[in-house]
């Protein structure tokens, strides 16, 4: 794997050290299924900041934030796309609180 060498880390914008364009990365957020788990891996505010700064793409499973009192509409308003569990787990990166069961 080719790794770029950077002399100044401040020059890194939307590219990671491995040369991957951040705008092509899809981050999935599936629903937590562990009993009595009310947390969600990421909030709409954080999604909005990540999209604004790096242009990342987020997909959130429908109902993922329900236990944390975050609606699907809040995620849509932040720039995320609401998808099925299968689509959320097939993302490039998956954010979870607990390991999948």
C-alpha positions in Angstrom: 0.0 0.0 0.0 1.3 3.4 -0.9 1.6 5.9 1.9 2.2 9.6 1.2 4.9 11.4 3.3 3.9 14.8 4.5 6.3 17.4 5.7 3.6 19.5 7.1 0.4 17.9 8.5 -1.4 21.2 8.1 -1.3 20.6 4.3 -3.6 17.6 4.6 -7.1 18.7 3.7 -9.7 16.2 2.5 -7.1 13.4 1.8 -5.9 10.9 4.4 -2.4 9.7 4.6 -3.2 6.7 2.5 -4.4 8.8 -0.4 -8.1 8.1 0.1 -10.4 10.9 -0.8 -12.6 11.7 2.3 -15.5 12.7 0.0 -15.8 9.1 -1.2 -15.9 7.5 2.3 -19.3 6.3 3.5 -19.8 6.1 7.3 -22.6 3.9 8.5 -24.4 4.2 11.8 -26.6 1.1 12.6 -29.1 0.9 15.4 -27.8 -0.4 18.7 -29.6 -3.6 19.5 -28.0 -4.5 22.9 -30.7 -4.6 25.7 -31.2 -1.3 27.5 -28.7 0.5 25.3 -30.0 4.1 24.7 -26.8 5.6 23.3 -26.1 6.2 19.6 -22.6 6.3 18.1 -22.9 9.8 16.6 -25.2 12.8 16.9 -26.6 15.0 14.1 -24.5 17.9 15.3 -21.3 15.9 14.9 -22.4 14.6 11.5 -23.1 18.2 10.3 -19.6 19.3 11.4 -17.9 16.3 9.7 -19.8 17.0 6.5 -18.9 20.6 6.6 -15.2 20.1 7.4 -14.4 17.0 5.4 -17.3 16.3 3.1 -17.9 12.8 4.5 -21.0 10.8 3.6 -23.1 9.4 6.4 -25.8 6.8 6.3 -27.9 6.1 9.4 -30.2 3.2 10.0 -33.8 4.2 10.4 -34.6 4.5 14.1 -30.9 4.4 15.2 -31.3 7.5 17.4 -34.8 6.7 18.7 -33.7 5.5 22.1 -31.6 8.6 22.5 -34.5 10.9 21.6 -33.0 11.7 18.2 -35.4 11.4 15.2 -34.6 10.3 11.7 -35.6 13.8 10.6 -32.8 15.3 12.8 -30.3 13.1 10.9 -31.7 14.0 7.6 -31.5 17.7 8.5 -27.8 17.3 9.4 -27.0 15.8 6.0 -27.2 12.1 6.6 -29.2 9.6 4.6 -31.6 7.2 6.3 -31.1 3.6 5.2 -31.7 0.0 6.2 -29.5 -2.0 8.6 -27.9 -3.9 5.7 -26.9 -0.7 4.0 -25.5 0.8 7.2 -23.4 -2.3 7.9 -22.1 -2.4 4.3 -20.5 1.1 4.6 -16.8 1.7 4.4 -16.7 2.6 8.1 -19.3 1.5 10.7 -19.7 3.4 14.0 -21.2 1.5 16.9 -21.2 1.7 20.7 -21.1 -2.1 21.2 -19.9 -4.8 18.9 -22.5 -6.3 16.5 -24.3 -9.3 17.8 
